[in-house]
Amino acid sequence: MALFSHWRKSRQRQQSADGYVASLLREPDEADVTWLAKVATRGDDDHARWELRYARRAIGQMVAQRDALDDRTASIVAAALTAAFQADRNIDPARFALVERQFNARVAAYRDALGARSADGVVRLGQTLLAFSGGSFRDIDDTVKRAGAIMGGFEREANESLRAAFGMAALPEHVPPSAAAGTPK
């Protein structure tokens, strides 16, 4: 009986991860693609579309690492995201290793942008998106603000999808999180 229960819980976690990753695979808004191509990729819509795809997926992976209720969630999401990349018809299988390196570079850069203490994280995310897209935007102007708004939107959507897929923490009002976890006061 315990084996079946373990299998069922594992299957439920995998289904939740697959559902969450499906939300990260949505195509970017065409208006955002057109805008990014105009301001950063020298008119290259394909490059702009890929940068927005990478950005949404990278933010989604980071949200799973940072905000999940279960420590295993991030690794399950990473495996599901890798499988989704491998099944993506937009990716030439011969170039999968390159795509994987590019994605990992973006995850690291976006994580650094969020972790920077010197500036607003969303603005730093916007600057990082623009940098990967071929632009160089150090001043916080309307372009950086719009890129930051796009990235902030990806982060909000990922949080909503994570909660929908894996649930929300529910604590009684009078119990602090440290007490619920069994941590001494």
C-alpha positions in Angstrom: 0.0 0.0 0.0 2.8 2.4 0.8 4.4 1.8 -2.6 1.2 2.7 -4.4 0.8 5.8 -2.3 4.3 6.9 -3.1 3.7 6.2 -6.8 0.5 8.2 -6.8 2.1 11.2 -5.0 5.0 11.1 -7.4 2.6 11.0 -10.4 0.6 13.9 -9.0 3.8 16.0 -8.6 4.8 15.2 -12.2 1.4 16.2 -13.5 1.5 19.4 -11.6 5.0 20.1 -13.0 3.8 19.4 -16.5 0.9 21.7 -16.1 3.1 24.4 -14.7 5.6 24.1 -17.5 2.8 24.2 -20.1 2.0 27.7 -18.8 5.6 28.6 -19.4 5.5 27.4 -23.0 3.0 30.0 -24.1 4.1 32.0 -27.0 5.0 35.6 -26.3 2.5 38.4 -27.2 3.1 39.5 -30.8 3.1 43.2 -29.6 6.0 42.4 -27.3 7.8 40.6 -30.0 7.4 43.5 -32.4 8.4 46.0 -29.8 11.5 44.1 -28.7 12.6 43.5 -32.3 12.3 47.3 -32.9 14.2 48.4 -29.9 16.8 45.7 -29.4 17.2 43.0 -32.1 17.5 45.2 -35.2 14.2 44.1 -36.5 14.8 40.4 -36.0 11.4 39.0 -34.9 12.7 35.5 -34.5 15.5 36.6 -32.1 13.0 38.7 -30.2 10.5 35.8 -29.9 13.2 33.5 -28.7 14.5 35.9 -26.1 10.9 36.3 -24.8 10.4 32.5 -24.7 13.7 32.1 -22.9 12.8 34.9 -20.4 9.4 33.4 -19.5 10.8 30.0 -19.0 13.8 31.2 -17.0 11.6 33.3 -14.8 9.3 30.3 -14.4 12.2 28.1 -13.3 13.4 30.7 -10.8 9.9 31.1 -9.4 9.7 27.3 -8.9 13.0 27.4 -7.0 12.1 30.4 -4.9 8.4 30.1 -4.2 7.5 26.4 -4.2 6.1 24.8 -1.1 8.2 21.6 -1.6 11.9 21.6 -2.1 11.5 18.9 -4.8 9.4 21.1 -7.0 12.3 23.0 -8.6 14.0 19.8 -9.7 10.7 18.3 -11.0 10.0 21.5 -12.9 13.5 21.6 -14.3 13.2 18.1 -15.6 9.8 18.8 -17.2 11.2 22.0 -18.7 14.1 20.1 -20.2 11.7 17.5 -21.7 9.6 20.4 -23.1 12.7 21.9 -24.7 13.6 18.5 -26.2 10.1 18.1 -27.6 9.8 21.7 -29.0 9.4 21.5 -32.7 10.9 25.0 -33.0 14.3 23.6 -31.9 16.5 21.6 -34.2 17.5 18.5 -32.2 21.1 18.9 -33.5 21.2 22.3 -31.7 19.7 21.2 -28.4 23.0 21.5 -26.6 23.4 25.1 -27.7 19.8 25.9 -26.7 20.4 24.4 -23.3 23.6 26.5 -22.8 21.8 29.6 -23.8 18.9 28.9 -21.5 21.2 28.2 -18.6 23.1 31.4 -19.2 19.8 33.3 -19.1 18.7 31.7 -15.9 22.0 32.6 -14.2 21.8 36.2 -15.5 18.2 36.7 -14.5 18.9 35.2 -11.1 21.8 37.7 -10.7 19.5 40.5 -11.8 16.9 39.7 -9.2 19.6 39.2 -6.5 21.2 42.6 -7.1 20.7 44.9 -4.1 21.6 48.1 -5.9 18.5 48.4 -8.0 14.9 47.4 -8.4 14.8 43.7 -9.5 12.2 44.2 -12.2 14.3 47.0 -13.8 17.4 44.8 -13.7 15.4 42.0 -15.3 14.4 44.4 -18.0 18.0 45.5 -18.6 19.1 41.9 -18.8 16.4 41.0 -21.3 17.5 43.9 -23.5 21.2 42.9 -23.1 20.5 39.4 -24.3 18.4 40.8 -27.2 21.3 42.8 -28.5 20.7 46.2 -26.9 22.6 48.2 -24.3 20.4 50.1 -22.0 22.0 51.3 -18.8 19.8 54.3 -18.2 16.4 53.6 -16.8 14.3 55.0 -19.6 10.9 54.0 -21.1 12.5 51.1 -23.0 14.0 49.6 -19.8 10.7 50.2 -17.9 8.7 48.4 -20.6 11.1 45.5 -20.7 10.9 45.4 -16.9 7.1 45.4 -17.1 7.2 42.5 -19.5 9.5 40.6 -17.1 7.4 41.5 -14.1 4.4 40.2 -15.9 6.2 36.9 -16.6 7.0 36.7 -12.9 3.4 37.3 -11.8 2.1 34.8 -14.3 4.6 32.2 -13.1 3.6 32.7 -9.5 -0.1 32.4 -10.3 0.6 29.2 -12.4 2.8 27.8 -9.6 0.0 28.2 -7.0 -2.6 26.8 -9.4 -0.4 23.8 -10.2 1.0 23.0 -6.8 -1.3 24.8 -4.3 -0.9 27.5 -1.8 0.4 27.4 1.7 -2.4 27.4 4.3 -1.5 28.3 7.9 -3.9 29.1 10.7 -3.9 32.8 11.3 -2.4 32.5 14.8 0.5 30.2 13.9 3.7 31.7 12.6 5.4 29.8 9.7 8.4 28.9 11.9 6.1 27.2 14.4 4.3 25.3 11.6 7.6 24.0 10.4 8.6 22.9 13.8 11.4 25.4 14.1 12.2 26.5 17.6 11.4 30.1 18.5 
